[in-house]
């Protein structure tokens, strides 16, 4: 019987991401390298940049993921992945704010 609670991406069900911080200027900017073992091409590292700014009493975020031009599988995987990451981050922050 298949276990639908286990996610498998590119044949893997155990996920690791390795990062190296390249730049940070908290609370506005965070830039890091990203190597994920579930990508169809785990190397070379790509670069993720988060930018935060205040706008009308809210926080505007911009996430840029660079270095995937020659990685069509990674671009396809990430298309839905970042939406999920942002949603999890939002839920976490809202829960912390309620405490």
C-alpha positions as CSV (number, residue, x, y, z in Angstrom):
1,X,0.0,0.0,0.0
2,X,1.3,3.5,-1.0
3,X,1.9,6.0,1.8
4,X,0.5,9.3,0.5
5,X,2.1,11.2,3.4
6,X,5.6,10.7,2.0
7,X,6.6,13.2,-0.6
8,X,9.0,12.0,-3.3
9,X,10.8,14.5,-5.6
10,X,13.2,13.3,-8.3
11,X,13.3,9.9,-6.5
12,X,14.2,11.2,-3.1
13,X,12.1,11.2,0.1
14,X,14.7,12.7,2.4
15,X,15.5,16.3,1.8
16,X,18.5,18.5,2.6
17,X,19.4,22.0,1.6
18,X,22.9,23.5,2.1
19,X,23.3,27.2,2.4
20,X,26.1,29.8,2.8
21,X,25.3,33.3,3.8
22,X,26.6,35.8,1.3
23,X,25.1,39.1,2.6
24,X,22.8,40.2,5.3
25,X,21.7,43.5,6.5
26,X,18.9,42.6,9.0
27,X,16.1,43.2,9.0
28,X,16.1,44.3,5.3
29,X,18.3,41.9,3.3
30,X,19.4,38.3,3.3
31,X,21.3,36.6,0.5
32,X,22.5,33.0,0.5
33,X,23.6,30.2,-1.8
34,X,21.3,27.3,-2.1
35,X,22.1,23.7,-2.9
36,X,19.2,21.3,-2.6
37,X,19.6,17.5,-2.9
38,X,16.1,17.0,-4.5
39,X,16.9,19.1,-7.6
40,X,17.4,17.3,-10.9
41,X,20.8,19.1,-10.9
42,X,21.8,19.6,-7.2
43,X,25.0,21.5,-8.2
44,X,26.0,24.2,-8.9
45,X,24.6,26.4,-6.1
46,X,22.0,29.0,-6.9
47,X,21.4,32.2,-5.0
48,X,18.4,33.3,-3.0
49,X,17.8,36.9,-2.0
50,X,15.2,38.2,0.4
51,X,14.3,41.9,0.5
52,X,11.9,43.3,3.1
53,X,10.4,46.8,3.1
54,X,7.6,48.6,4.9
55,X,4.6,49.7,2.8
56,X,1.4,51.1,4.2
57,X,1.8,49.5,7.6
58,X,2.6,46.1,6.2
59,X,5.8,44.3,5.2
60,X,6.5,43.8,1.5
61,X,8.8,40.9,0.7
62,X,10.6,40.2,-2.6
63,X,12.3,36.8,-3.1
64,X,14.6,36.4,-6.0
65,X,16.1,33.0,-6.9
66,X,19.0,33.4,-9.4
67,X,21.2,30.9,-11.3
68,X,18.5,28.6,-12.6
69,X,18.5,29.6,-16.2
70,X,20.1,26.3,-17.3
71,X,18.1,24.2,-14.8
72,X,14.6,23.7,-16.3
73,X,13.8,21.0,-13.8
74,X,14.7,23.2,-10.8
75,X,12.6,26.1,-12.2
76,X,9.6,23.8,-12.5
77,X,10.1,22.4,-9.0
78,X,10.5,25.8,-7.5
79,X,7.4,27.3,-9.2
80,X,5.2,25.8,-6.5
81,X,7.8,25.4,-3.8
82,X,8.4,29.1,-3.0
83,X,4.6,29.6,-2.7
84,X,4.6,26.9,0.0
85,X,7.7,28.3,1.8
86,X,6.2,31.8,1.9
87,X,2.9,30.3,3.2
88,X,4.7,28.4,5.9
89,X,6.7,31.5,6.9
90,X,3.5,33.6,7.0
91,X,1.7,31.0,9.2
92,X,4.7,30.8,11.6
93,X,5.0,34.6,11.9
94,X,1.2,35.0,12.5
95,X,1.3,32.3,15.2
96,X,4.3,34.0,16.9
97,X,2.5,37.3,16.7
98,X,-0.5,35.8,18.5
99,X,1.6,34.5,21.4
